[in-house]
């Protein structure tokens, strides 16, 4: 039970860390700016925030399911993972951790939609908010790609409820927008000030998580590659 809960909490934390990273945070702030145009309709803001969250969560869940199912449904791939997953996980965690703390760099192309199209989607009701979340989720940048493919996917392969972890991760990535929408629904309009401090938190949270990944990677390398633990 503790292992299952740890997996869910880890997936949620990875999603939150993604949400406050510069690139995803920019898309979330863009979503907030569009939702705030309906600020006089508090319930509309709340439901739009929920639909945006569902859009992001659904995207990561479908992508995760496709990756996991395509791998485990191939006998050769499934056997390979069972035999070598722990050996692969160590170097993968090390690389992800080194990237998160800034010691190595990766180039990753990120695509998004124009401001005009974002505005049209945001103004088109709950369906538009859902699609906006879906599209923003697909706009991978280096940090979100590293956390999703380099951390969440390996975690999902070894977890009892691995297929649900991308969904939890997706909720975490939209958490700032969801918090904003709930705050507006309850009349807390000063929530805008919160976004000004998030980037400061992100630097320390990312480096802390990177350090944890490095330590975990070292453990897996020593235990499953060199067999010294």
N, C-alpha and C positions, 0 to 999 in steps of 0.2 A: 504493500500500500504506500509506504514512504517513497519507494522508487517511482511509482506511478505519479504521485503528487509532485515529486521533484522534477519529473519530466515536464509536467504541465506548467509548473512555475518557471522552469528554465525557458520553455517556449514563449511564455508570456513576457519574461524579462528580455529575451532577445528581440521580441516585437517592440517593446517599449524603447529599448536602446536604439532600434532602427528608427522609431518615430521621432526621436529627438536628435538624430544625426542630421547634418546640414541639408543634404539633398531631400530626404523624405520629409524633414521638418518644413522645408520650403513649400512642398506640395500640400502639406497639412495646413499651413498658414494660408495658402491660397484658397483651400477649401473653406477655412474659417471665414475669410474675407467675403466669400460668396454667400455663405450661410448667414452672415451678420446683416446682409441686406434685408433679410426677413425678420429682423430682430423684434419688430413690433408684433409679430405673430410667433409667440414663444413656443407653442406646440409644434408649429411647422418647422422651426429650427431644430427642435428635439428629434422629430421624425426624420428630417433630412440628415441629421448627424448619425442616426441609427442606420439609415439606408447606406450612407457613405461607408460606415464601418462594415456593414454586411458585404458591400461591394469589394472592399479590400480583403476581408476574411475569405470570401468565396473564391477570389482569384488565387490566393495562396493555397487554399485547400484543394482546389482542382489541380493546380500545378503540382502540388505535393503528391496528390493521389496518382497523377499520371506518372510521375517519376518513380514512386515507390512500387506501384503496380507493375509498371513495365520492367522493373528490375527483378522483383520477386517472382513474377510469372514466368521468367526464363530460368529453367532449372540450372543451367550453367552459371548464370549470374547469381542465383540464390546460393548455390554451393560455394561460389567464390567469396561472397560476402560473409557467409558463416565461417569460412576458413581464415579469411584475411582481414575482416573488418577491423578488428582490434589493432592489427598492425598498421592499417591505413589511417586509422583515427588519430594516432599519435602525431605523425608528421602534419596531418591536416589541421589539427588543433594548434600546433606550433605555428604554422604559416598564418592561420587566421589571427592568432594572438599577436604575432609580430606585426601583422598589418594593422590591427586595431590600435596598437600603441604607437604606430607610425615609423617603425624601423624598416619596413619594406613597403614598396608602392606597386600597385597594379593599375593598369589602364582598363577602363570599362566604359563602353559606349552607353549613354543613357538617352532614351527618347521619351518625349512627352508631347502634349498637344498644345496648340497655341492658346494664348489668353482669351481670344475671342471665342474659340470653341469651348473652353472651360466655362466661360460665362454663360453660353447658351445651355450647356448641360446643367449648370447650377440653377438656371432660371426655369428649367423644364420640369420642376417638381421632384417627387420622390424617386422616380425612375432615373432622372438625370443625376441625382445625387449618388444613386447606386452605381451608375455607369462611370461617373467621375471617380469614385473609389476604385472601381475595377481598373480603369486606365492608369491612375496614379500608382496602383500596386505593381503594374507591369513596367513602370519607369525605374528599372533597377539602376542604382549607382554603385560604386565600388564597395561601400560599407554595407549596404543592404544586400548586395550579392554575396559578400563574404559571410554575413551572418545567416542568410537563408541557405545557400548552397554549401557553405563550408562548416556550418555549425548545426543548423536545424535539421537538415537532411540526414546527416550521420546519426543525430540523436533519434530521429524518427525511425530509422531502420532497426534500431535496437530496442525500441520501446514497445510495450505491450499494446498501447493504443496509438501507435505511431501515425496512423492515418488522420487522427484528430489534431495532432500537434501543429500542423500548418494552419489550421483554422484558429487555434488559440493564438498563434503567432500573428495572424492577420488582425485579430482584435487588438492586440497590443500595438500594432503599427498605426492604428487609427485612434488610439486612446486620447491624444490631445484634442482631436476634433470632437470625440464623444463627450469628454469632460466639458469642453466649451458649450456644446449643445445642451447638456444637462444644467450647466450653470445658468445659461440664458433662460431655460425653462423654469428655473427656480428664482430668477430675478437677480442673479449675481453678475452684473454687467462689468464689474472690474476685472473679470477673468482675462481681459486683453493684456493686463500688466504681466501676467504669468508667462506669456510667450517671450517677453523680453529677457527673462532670466534662464530660459531652458537651455540655450546654447552653452552657457557656462557649465551647467550641470552635465551636459553631454560629454564634454571633454574628459572630465574625471570619471564618469560612469564607463565610457568607452575604454579608457586606459585600465581601469580596475578590472573590467571584464576581460580585456586582453591579457592581463597578468594571470588571471585565473585560468584562461585557456592555455597559456604557456606552461603553467605548472601541471595542468592536467595532461597536456601533450607530452611533457617530460616523463610523467608517470607511465603513460601508455607505451612510450618508446622503451623505457627501462624494463617494464614488466613484460611486454609482448614481443619486443624485437631482440633485446639483449638478455632477457630473462634473469635480471639481477635483483628483482623484487619479488 
